Amino acid sequence: MSKVTFFSGEQTPLEMHKVRIVQKLNLRPVRERVSAMTEAGFNTFLLRNEDVFLDMLTDSGTNAMSDKQQAAMMVADDSYAGSATFYRLEARLREMFGMDVYFPVHQGRAAESILAQTLITRPGMVVPMNYHFTTAKAHITRVGGVVEELVRPEGLEVTSDLPFKGDMDIDALRACIEKHGAENIAFLRIEAGTNLIGGQPVSLKNFKEACGLAHEYGILTVMDASLLQDNLYFIKMREEACKDMSIREITLEIANQFDCIYFSSRKLGFARGGGMCFRDGALAETMKAQVPLFEGFLTYGGMSVREMEAMAVGLDESMAFDVISQAPQFIAYMCAELQKNGVPVVTPPGGLGCHLNAREFLPHLDDHVYPAGALAAAAFIAGGVRGMERGTLSEQREPDGTEPIAQMELLRLALPRRVFTLSQVRYAIDRVTWLYQNRHLVGGLRWIEEPEVLRFFFGRLAPIGDWPDKLAEQFEKDFGDSL
Ligand code: F0G
């Protein structure tokens, strides 16, 4: 955001947009929140949005569109093949990433599936990465690939003042390549704005070093750019060498390191869809047939052309510093206020959302009763705030059935871009603080239905004991007739 100093001296993030379309919200009484959570099997994915007050589940497909995006949707060119919309979007992406080929896909994970199926040509091939994302890992392991996470060790420390916790450990990458042999590495994957460790950025310097090393060995480099816009903000703000570069220049410089860039435009571009960009036509050619097979024809890839039109405008807006500053500034505000109240959060604040450290929040809970899942349920009961568990529940079991314990046990309270007002953020801070004061009341969860694949999406759990009722009782004592 533009620098605006308050006369009072207060540090308040200031929106550089105004709200012109609104959606009514419901805040149910606390007992109804307990019932809704029970019906949802203590899984926030299974709540009905009409029972949710602040939907902080994700920033995926929930970012607010601008007036210009909405207007562009009206001029979308509805045709199966060769639509003008496709060519407009392709031109935007060429300009942004300097890559010739663009394949539209219906969302980010479709790109992950295509990459995994094409590049993992035999079981056991390794994909080194800074850190996994759930769907990326699921697609890689589904075809027999092996994920190696090589984020620098400090990236996994919950509290830190390291500016780029998403950076790869370059020595570890070299050791990984030497150990397996370059021919057994399918590709290097670097995730911008590393999601599961708290939306933590990668520095331009590290992008260059990691990709430079991979290229020395002839290994393909792939960026997951779904959370690139937050990463761009952090590079501009935190990387001394980049402070005078424009967002476009930084974007191009990052893109120059990669052979392929894929993204979910449910995040990048304020729309709903996805894409894959390639520097080399021959590489693109190896994946081309999968687009019409699984997505849709090459000029729409399963997306509505209206969304594509909105995406083209949204991508352009993502190159504006004022636009990409909004979410990180709100997140920093939320983290700072929670920290003042003693609530353990991931630091430094990253992109995507404010991440609560569930292990420290609920130290009396063992990892096998899912502290982050329990905290997600408790936050909904406390305030109608829906977050997302990002911990052990989000892991997949090993083939022998053992349950890996997540390195981080987090509750993510996402701040979809341009959606919430500061007073709503302050409300969430208030309710989380109350919950922290009453944390001893929160108990664990156990499975009642555990799916084999991506269990966190639709598995059902139950509380161990009657803690949700006890929590509601305390809420009524403390808040009286307040919702
Ligand atoms: N990569 C990253 C870094 C993501 O955060 C996501 C989605 C994907 C890939 C997959 O994209 O949903 O369009 O298929 N993240 C969402 C989230 C689901 O809530 O963090 P998709």
Boltz pocket constraint, residues with backbone or C-beta under 6 A from the ligand:
constraints:
  - pocket:
      binder: B
      contacts: [[A, 57], [A, 58], [A, 59], [A, 60], [A, 106], [A, 107], [A, 108], [A, 109], [A, 110], [A, 133], [A, 135], [A, 136], [A, 191], [A, 192], [A, 193], [A, 195], [A, 224], [A, 226], [A, 227], [A, 263], [A, 264], [A, 265], [A, 266], [A, 273], [A, 274]]
      max_distance: 6.0
